[in-house]
Every structure is written in structure tokens, then in C-alpha cells.
Amino acid sequence: MTRVVSLFLPTWSTDRLRRKLGDAAPPSEVPLVLISRDARRRVVSAVNRAALSTGLRVGMAATKAQALVSGLVTMDADPKADAEALERLALWAMQRYAPIVAADHPDGIVLDTTGADHLLGGEEAMLRQIVQRFEASGIGACAAIADTWGAAHALARTSAAAISVVPSGSNAAALERLSVTALRLPANTAESLRILGFTTIGQLERTPRAPLTLRFGPEVGRRLDRAYGRIAEPIDPIRTPDLIEVRRAFAEPIGASETIARYIGKLVEQLCALLETKGLGARRLDLLLHRVDNRIEAVRVGTALAVRDVRRLTRLLSDKIGTIDPGFGIELMTLVATIAEPLGMKQTISSLIEKPDADVSALIDTLTNRVGETRIYRVASVASDVPERSVKRVPALSPDTAETWPFDWPRPTRLLKFPERIETVALLPDHPPGSFTWQGIRHRIKRADGPERVFGEWWHRDAEMSAVRDYFIVEDEAGERFWIYRAGDGENTDTGSHHWFMHGLFG
């Protein structure tokens, strides 16, 4: 089943303008609108969040907007620059999230994420990551995923939630109560339907098709059929001259797995030859299979390092053949190096001189493409005294950094995900507890070492300006060793609650 994500950028034009102007941009809390011409009228073509909160809307007369909001900042719209920037943003999204991505002008992006969501932790996690990435860049975003472009587009623009997930096969229920204006109909058609009493898509769907077609033409029925999935609405993937791609068209459609595998090998060989002429290696490959019924099947694979090995890339793509539905046949195959990096020549290691290092990149590539990028990682150290922030997950083959853990005090072999409250008997301020109770079991402390004082990091949160923790390594009568801490310095309540917590266990 096809899964389509519609990304709605409600304040795209104003967000882009603010990023372009930088420090010269008006403050974000100041209402800002962009003005364009509609025949002889000057109308609002885009608004920022502050302007939205005052009731200003796209399509409103510029004079009316200025009369309603004092101190309103107006600037001329630049639709061409907006469209070009949206195309670049769509290309960025294609390199990171899905092989089939296109700009949904004037304020959105559409992605076919079929089979790609598991690489990012599932559909909901993927949508949340996309929205957070855009928000961190100063671009407001709402995202919805459904079985069709029409349903996802409608939900992204009408839902109050930042992310919306329509379960597979539930398109009809999701569309039932949405406004007819969400069907991407011309404004005059949507207004005429509203005058006739049609307020929801469900009402329009239950209406006989002939009277609607007679009055409004075939567009209303076509939009309904696309939203409900009765007819396909293919996404034309964005392409730029910088992308390296090869394609193969077939006089007769193909569908057998063996045939697909054979032509995958031929396409990979051609692509690697092109990459070699440019001194590049592939980090991500997208295989697009155009079916005779106007649908596109897509396969995406990635590598931990830049690769130009024909056999390895062919094997990674061929492992995905089971996920391809050829339908009534495939008439065109396209292989694209979505992400490519420099890959120069290197000296082959001679076994007579030095022992070659074990190359596990092929194994990591295979596992990553099967279970997802987020599940294959290694732990790296971070320059932070706060234990929770001293480690992070990084890609399995990412280069080592110079960061190391402090060696003044030993660290536990197991760090709890969250510190757990314990009950203790202890003398303040600098003495370790004589005993503590954790998970219903009382432990009498035989030996202890500490305190190790860890200060809060004020640049992360204001609340950590004066916060401290006093850590102790303690050993009970059974020989088990624990890492516990007291929140606060034992004297000043501004430094912490003075409660005790279990944070780690030693082997």
C-alpha cells in the first residue's frame, strides 16, 4: 500500500524572507504580510505567525489588512524566489527522507515514503523528526501521512495537530468531515459548492456524480477519486542536473524478480562508471521502477561510507526486490545516486608489508538497510560532566572524536536511563548514606568513596545555574557496588532537593 506524506508550510514565504534578511528582518512577534497583485487589486499573499494570530489571512485586500492591524509590516512578495527555494527544500528532503519527493506549490512538499519509514523509527517518529527539523530551521510545518496524496494534503492543511497519521485503509473515515476547500479545487468552485450547501468532503462524496460533472466539469470528480484512491496520482520526483542517474526503458514490460535483478546489476555497473569519472562514491541510492499503470515503486539503500563497488551495491538493491510490486509490469527503471561523496584512489595494502584491517562496512550496510539507520550505532563520548549528556549515539562507522570521559573518578558499567529515587539514612552535608532502600530492597553500606561534585550546565537551562550533584561510589555487604548521588550540596536548598538517587551500577 502506498503511503504519502504531505508537508504543509503555512508561513513558508515569510519564513524564507526572514532567513534571507537575517538581522535586518523584523522581529518574529511583529505581524508581517507579503503583498502581491491580483489584476488591479493588492492582496495579501503570505502571512507570518504573528499576523495569523491577529486574524489576517491570505487573499485579504492589503488595505483591509493595514486597517485591521496597526504597526503591520508589509513587503512585496517574490513568488519566483519562493518557488525556487521550495524546489531546493524538496531536494534536501529527498536526500534525507524518501526517494520520491516533489514540491507542492506554493506552500508544501509531498513525499512518497512507502517502505522508507522503518528506517526512521516508524511513521509517527518520521513525521515528528521532519517537523522538528523544519522548526529548528525557523520554518513552521505541519505533516500528515495517508494512503493518497489528496488525503494527506487535505489533512495537513486542516488538522489542528502538527502531525497526523491516517492508518492504512482509513482514508474514507479521515476525509469524511474535512472541508471541501481541502480538495485542492479552484477557489470559485469551492465557493460555489459552499453556497450549494456542501461543507464536507463526505457530503460531496455521497452526491451523485452526474449533476456535479454537469455543473462544475470533471475536476470535482477527479479530485474525489484521487483523494479516495480510486485513480492514481503519481508524484513526479524532483531532479537536478547535479544528480547522477542512469535509466533503462523496456520495449516490453518486465515483472519477474530474476529479470529485475539482472537489470539492477546493469544499472549499477553504469552508475559506478559515471561515479568513477567524477571521482565520487555513492552514499545513498534510489531505484525507481515506473509501472505501466502510472505508479512508481521505489527502493532506497544507503551505505556507511562512500562506495563504488558494483557487487556490494547490486547486492544491497537486490535484497529489496521482495518489497517491489511490479503490478502489470515495469516499463522504466531509474537508478539515482541521491548522495555522493568524493572517493579517491588509495593504495592497496600488501600482505607482505602490513596486515589489512578488518572491513565490516559491508556487514553494517546490510544490517542498516534491513533494520533501519537508527538501530545500528555506536556510543561516543561527549564533553560533559553531567552523566546523561556524556554519551551519544553516532553512526557505526563515524570517525572518532577527541572527546573522552573524565578519568579522575571511575564510571559505572551500566548507567540507568533515568535516575531512580532511593530512601537513605545519611549525615549532611558530606557523608555517604549508612544504608539505602532501592526497589524495595534495603542495602547496608560497607564502603563508600566520594563525594564527586558535578555542577549543572547553565548554558542548557537556567535552572542549572546553581544546581549541583554529589556522587558517591558505595559497596554493600554483599559486595555489590552502586553509583548514587544527592541532588544539592547538603546545605543550600537552592542547589537541589537534597533527595538521593540511584544512577548506575558497577560490574
Secondary structure, 3 states (H helix, E strand, C coil): CCCEEEEECCCHHHHHHHHHHHHHCCCCCCCEEEEEEECCEEEEEEECHHHHHCCCCCCCEHHHHHHHCCCCEEEECCHHHHHHHHHHHHHHHHHHCCCEEEEECCCEEEEECCCCHHHHCCHHHHHHHHHHHHHHCCCCCEEEEECCHHHHHHHHHHCCCCEEECCCCCHHHHHCCCEHHHHCCCHHHHHHHHHCCCCEHHHHHCCCHHHHHHHHCCHHHHHHHHHHCCCCCCCCCCCCCCCEEEEEEEEEEECCHHHHHHHHHHHHHHHHHHHHHCCEEEEEEEEEEEECCCCEEEEEEEEEEEECCHHHHHHHHHCCHHHCCCCCCEEEEEEEEEEEEECCCCCCCCCCCCCCCCCCHHHHHHHHHHHCHHHCEEEEECCCCCHHHCEEEEECCCCCCCCCCCCCCCCCCEEEEEEEEEEEEECCCCCCEEEEEECCEEEEEEEEEEEEEEECCCCCCHHHCCCEEEEEEEEECCCCEEEEEEECCCCCHHHCCCCEEEEEECC
